Amino acid sequence: MVSRAPTRCVFCEIVAGRAPSHRVLEDETCVAFLDTRPLFFGHTLIVPRVHRATLGDLAAGELAALFDHARRVVRAQEEALGAEGAFVALNDRVSQSVPHVHVHVVPRRKKDGLRGFFWPRHTYPSDDAAAEIAAKLRSALPPRSCQ
């Protein structure tokens, strides 16, 4: 099933370059960019380029690409930001703030204070600070393992 983009999907706008973002990676299938209200700095969202509302709308190749990129971003967060691990999540319909499938990759550290599902969100202190973290993550991305 192919889902149609709503009248204005903010993630489609980011993919098309019509909305600002701090991109971490992009290729022919996916775009990854920093969340504007991260749980922790480096919190990255990965979206398919083609609008897909839910996980069930993804083709197998899109799913593989989405999670290969998640794997790469986890490694980049460890390398560039000193993360000890990651929280990787995908809300499907319920709690999906934007109806465009997206994977959250959140850098984690022991005793970072993240508990349960009521997590505090933060803003970057400046656009330059967000750009610096996106650049660090880009430079630490490992090679892709599947095409």
N, C-alpha and C positions, 0 to 999 in steps of 0.2 A: 504494500500500500504506500503510495506516495502522498505525503501531506503537503497541502498548499500553505504557503506563507501567509500569515495574517496580513491585514492591511499594512501594518508597520511592525516588523519584528526587529527589535534592537540588535539581536545577534546577526541577522541578515544585513543590517545596516553596517555593522562592524566588519563583517566579511567583505562587503562591497567597498569598504573604505569611506563610506559616507558618515560614519560616526567614529569618534576618536577611540583609540585603544592603545594599550602598550602590548604589542605583539611579542610573544615568546617564540612561536614557530608558526610556519604555514607551509602548506604544500597543495597539491591539486585536490586533495580530499578534505582537509581539515585546517582550521585556524585555532591557535591557542593564544590567549591573552590574559593579562592580569585582571582579576576580579576588582571592581572599583570599591568594593566594601569587603576587604579580605578578613578572614578569620585570623590569619597571620600573614605578614608580608611575604610575598611570593605565591600566594593562593592564586592558582591558575585555572581558567576555564578552557576546555577544549570542545569545539563545536564542529560538526560537519559543515562544509561549504554550502551544500544543498540543504534547503530547509527541510528538516524532519522534526516533527513535533514530539515524537516519542521513540523510545528504544525499539519498539516493535516495528517502526517505520524504516529502520535502517536495513540496508542490504548487508549481507555477510562481509563483503569487502570493506564497507564503511565502518562496520563494527570493529573489525580487525585493526583498521587504521586508527580509529579513535582510541582504542586501548593500547596500541603500540605507542602512540604519542603520549598517553598517560604514563606508561612505563618510562619513557625517555624523560619526561618532565620530573618524575620522582627522582631519577638519578641526577638530573640537573640541580634539583633543589638540595640534594645531599652534597653535591660537589660545590655549588656556588654559594649556598646559604648555610651550610653546616647542619642541615636538617638530619635528625637521627632516624627518620622514617617519614611516612606520609599517611594521610587520610584521603582515600579515593572514594568518591561517591557520585551517584547519579540518581536524581529524583525523577520519577516517571509519573507525570500528571500531578499527583498529590505533592504539594510543596515545591512544585516546579515554578519558580518565579518568572521565568521566560519560557513560553511554549515552543522552544526549539531545543532539542535534545542537547545536553551538555554534561560533561564530566568535570567535577571539581577535583583538583589535586592540591591538597593543603599540606604544606611542610609541617612536620611535627617534631617536638622534642619532649623528652621525659619531663614530667612535672610542668608542662606548659600551661596548665590550667583549663584545658579543654575537657569538659565533662558533659555527658548526656547529650541532649539535642537542643539545648538553649545556649547558643554560643554567641559571645559578644562579637560584633563586627567593628572594624576600625576603618579609618581612612588614611591614605598615605599623607605624610606631612606636606608633600608638594608633588607637582607633576614631575619634577626632576628626580625626586626620590623614587617614584614609580618607574620612571624610564631607566634609572640605574639598575634596579632589581630585574627588570625585563631584560636588559642587556646582559647582566650576569648569567641569567638563566639561559639565554640564547647561546652564550659562549660555552656553556657547560653541557649542552645537549649531546647525548651519545648518538651514534649512528642508528639509523632505522634498521630494524631486523626483518620487516616484512613489507612487501610492496603491494 
